[in-house]
């Protein structure tokens, strides 16, 4: 692709230019890979997609391998053949996707059910656009924190111990946990630390749930 000249798709704002962090010479590769992904998901061969879009098999292969810069009309024909919006072919280049960066020591303190028992929750990231909710926390239990083993909420939870030692309950079972230990469980069952063996205790907790389940 000519570095100094924009393609039809770039001129219409469908894909970012080099200022968006993607070199122009790489655009064909990204778009071609996305077309291949949609083709495979639709269970189509290169020949079948080429026929649907009115292209030769050779041209179809070049597009998927990033060896040519297709015109806007060609991309539109491919999108129609794949049954997907034209904008979907540029998904890997979408610079507006959610991203969350939390520098060390700047996690947002959150009030949750365990806060009253002296459990400190620091939210380490947050995404808003996905149907699956993910909440990563760093939890600190120190002198004066009270054990609490009756947390219950929708989804699943992953815990990774960073510091200290405790006994963690899940349902009818208990698990002694120290640095490096991990626990993954269905969080609708009662769970939580029931004994603080060595404080301070710090661990990562990642809660994942369906936003439909968590509505309201």
PLY file of the C-alpha trace (Angstrom):
ply
format ascii 1.0
element vertex 216
property float x
property float y
property float z
element edge 215
property int vertex1
property int vertex2
end_header
0.00 0.00 0.00
1.23 3.51 -0.74
2.20 5.08 2.59
1.24 8.60 1.51
-2.17 7.79 0.05
-5.29 6.72 1.90
-7.47 3.85 0.70
-11.21 4.29 0.13
-11.90 2.69 3.51
-9.52 5.03 5.34
-11.05 8.08 3.66
-14.47 7.09 4.98
-13.11 6.68 8.51
-13.63 2.92 8.60
-10.05 2.18 9.62
-7.48 4.30 11.43
-4.43 5.85 9.81
-0.89 5.60 11.18
-1.65 8.09 13.96
-3.98 5.48 15.50
-1.02 3.19 16.14
-1.30 0.82 13.16
1.11 1.24 10.24
-0.62 1.59 6.87
1.42 -1.25 5.43
-0.12 -3.57 8.01
-3.76 -2.72 7.28
-4.13 -5.31 4.54
-2.79 -8.02 6.85
-5.20 -7.18 9.68
-8.24 -6.90 7.41
-7.32 -10.06 5.51
-7.00 -12.02 8.75
-10.42 -10.77 9.88
-12.02 -11.79 6.57
-10.48 -15.26 6.97
-11.82 -15.50 10.52
-15.36 -14.61 9.42
-15.13 -17.03 6.48
-14.11 -19.93 8.70
-16.80 -19.09 11.24
-19.33 -19.21 8.38
-17.86 -22.59 7.34
-17.04 -21.35 3.83
-14.10 -22.30 1.64
-12.08 -19.65 -0.17
-13.68 -20.81 -3.43
-17.22 -20.52 -2.02
-16.63 -17.03 -0.62
-14.95 -15.87 -3.82
-17.97 -17.05 -5.84
-20.42 -15.32 -3.50
-18.49 -12.05 -3.70
-17.86 -12.24 -7.44
-14.08 -12.55 -7.08
-11.50 -14.95 -8.43
-10.01 -17.55 -6.11
-6.57 -15.98 -6.66
-7.76 -12.53 -5.65
-9.54 -13.98 -2.63
-6.34 -15.67 -1.50
-4.32 -12.46 -1.93
-6.84 -10.48 0.14
-6.79 -12.98 3.00
-3.00 -13.09 3.02
-2.66 -9.30 3.02
-0.96 -9.22 -0.38
-3.28 -6.65 -1.96
-5.33 -3.63 -0.92
-8.99 -4.32 -1.78
-11.24 -1.45 -2.83
-14.19 -0.37 -0.73
-16.59 -1.96 -3.22
-14.73 -5.29 -2.92
-14.79 -5.16 0.87
-18.50 -4.33 0.77
-19.14 -7.35 -1.49
-17.19 -9.57 0.90
-19.11 -8.29 3.90
-22.41 -9.00 2.11
-21.21 -12.48 1.17
-20.25 -13.14 4.79
-23.49 -11.72 6.14
-21.66 -9.26 8.40
-21.48 -5.45 8.62
-18.62 -3.87 6.72
-17.30 -2.33 9.93
-16.88 -5.83 11.42
-14.02 -6.48 9.00
-11.99 -3.78 10.77
-12.63 -4.97 14.32
-8.94 -5.70 15.13
-8.13 -2.06 14.37
-10.83 -0.57 16.59
-8.85 1.73 18.90
-11.90 2.57 21.03
-12.08 -0.85 22.72
-12.11 -0.99 26.50
-8.77 -0.79 28.24
-8.04 -0.20 31.91
-4.62 0.69 33.33
-4.13 1.03 37.08
-0.65 2.17 38.17
0.79 0.55 41.28
-0.85 1.71 44.47
-3.78 3.47 42.79
-6.50 0.81 42.96
-9.93 2.27 43.72
-11.15 1.36 47.20
-14.62 -0.20 46.96
-17.26 -0.84 49.61
-18.44 -4.44 49.47
-20.11 -6.77 51.93
-16.84 -7.61 53.66
-15.84 -3.97 54.18
-17.65 -3.89 57.54
-15.48 -6.80 58.66
-12.29 -4.88 57.91
-11.69 -6.32 54.43
-10.05 -3.76 52.12
-11.10 -4.07 48.45
-9.09 -2.34 45.73
-10.64 -2.51 42.27
-7.83 -3.01 39.74
-9.78 -2.65 36.50
-13.21 -2.30 35.01
-14.81 -2.88 31.61
-18.28 -1.70 30.60
-18.95 -2.84 27.04
-18.91 -6.63 27.28
-21.83 -8.91 28.11
-19.51 -10.69 30.56
-18.59 -8.67 33.64
-15.09 -9.05 35.09
-14.08 -7.42 38.40
-10.44 -7.83 39.52
-9.71 -6.93 43.15
-6.74 -6.91 45.47
-8.08 -7.80 48.93
-6.16 -7.04 52.13
-6.95 -8.50 55.55
-4.93 -7.09 58.45
-4.93 -6.97 62.25
-8.52 -6.29 63.28
-10.04 -7.81 60.15
-12.70 -10.38 60.93
-13.04 -13.74 59.16
-16.19 -13.98 57.05
-17.13 -17.14 55.17
-20.65 -16.35 53.95
-20.10 -14.34 50.78
-22.48 -15.30 47.96
-22.93 -13.76 44.51
-23.53 -14.72 40.88
-20.77 -16.00 38.63
-17.41 -17.60 39.28
-14.40 -16.38 41.23
-10.65 -16.93 41.05
-8.42 -16.28 44.06
-4.61 -16.12 44.06
-2.75 -15.66 47.35
0.00 -13.05 47.39
0.90 -12.76 51.06
-0.05 -14.24 54.45
-1.95 -17.41 55.28
-5.61 -18.14 55.85
-8.26 -20.83 55.74
-10.75 -20.28 52.95
-14.21 -21.83 52.92
-16.20 -22.85 49.86
-19.47 -24.59 50.61
-18.74 -27.47 52.98
-15.01 -27.58 52.20
-12.09 -25.58 53.57
-8.71 -24.84 52.00
-5.49 -23.70 53.75
-3.98 -21.06 51.48
-0.59 -19.36 51.37
1.46 -17.41 48.82
1.12 -18.94 45.35
-2.01 -20.97 46.14
-5.01 -20.54 43.87
-8.71 -21.33 44.13
-11.38 -21.23 41.41
-15.03 -21.79 42.27
-18.73 -21.23 41.65
-19.39 -18.16 43.78
-23.10 -18.79 44.39
-22.02 -21.18 47.19
-21.14 -19.59 50.55
-17.44 -18.74 50.57
-14.79 -16.59 52.22
-11.89 -16.60 54.70
-12.93 -18.23 57.98
-9.56 -18.10 59.77
-6.67 -15.66 59.42
-3.57 -17.67 60.22
-0.88 -15.12 59.34
-1.64 -11.46 58.66
-1.51 -9.32 56.68
-3.21 -11.47 54.06
-3.32 -10.17 50.51
-4.83 -11.94 47.55
-6.16 -11.27 44.10
-9.85 -11.97 43.54
-11.26 -11.98 40.00
-15.05 -12.22 39.79
-16.67 -13.05 36.46
-20.41 -12.98 35.81
-23.04 -12.47 33.15
-24.24 -8.87 33.13
-27.80 -10.16 32.57
-27.54 -12.11 35.83
-26.22 -9.05 37.62
-28.82 -6.63 36.24
-30.19 -4.32 38.89
0 1
1 2
2 3
3 4
4 5
5 6
6 7
7 8
8 9
9 10
10 11
11 12
12 13
13 14
14 15
15 16
16 17
17 18
18 19
19 20
20 21
21 22
22 23
23 24
24 25
25 26
26 27
27 28
28 29
29 30
30 31
31 32
32 33
33 34
34 35
35 36
36 37
37 38
38 39
39 40
40 41
41 42
42 43
43 44
44 45
45 46
46 47
47 48
48 49
49 50
50 51
51 52
52 53
53 54
54 55
55 56
56 57
57 58
58 59
59 60
60 61
61 62
62 63
63 64
64 65
65 66
66 67
67 68
68 69
69 70
70 71
71 72
72 73
73 74
74 75
75 76
76 77
77 78
78 79
79 80
80 81
81 82
82 83
83 84
84 85
85 86
86 87
87 88
88 89
89 90
90 91
91 92
92 93
93 94
94 95
95 96
96 97
97 98
98 99
99 100
100 101
101 102
102 103
103 104
104 105
105 106
106 107
107 108
108 109
109 110
110 111
111 112
112 113
113 114
114 115
115 116
116 117
117 118
118 119
119 120
120 121
121 122
122 123
123 124
124 125
125 126
126 127
127 128
128 129
129 130
130 131
131 132
132 133
133 134
134 135
135 136
136 137
137 138
138 139
139 140
140 141
141 142
142 143
143 144
144 145
145 146
146 147
147 148
148 149
149 150
150 151
151 152
152 153
153 154
154 155
155 156
156 157
157 158
158 159
159 160
160 161
161 162
162 163
163 164
164 165
165 166
166 167
167 168
168 169
169 170
170 171
171 172
172 173
173 174
174 175
175 176
176 177
177 178
178 179
179 180
180 181
181 182
182 183
183 184
184 185
185 186
186 187
187 188
188 189
189 190
190 191
191 192
192 193
193 194
194 195
195 196
196 197
197 198
198 199
199 200
200 201
201 202
202 203
203 204
204 205
205 206
206 207
207 208
208 209
209 210
210 211
211 212
212 213
213 214
214 215
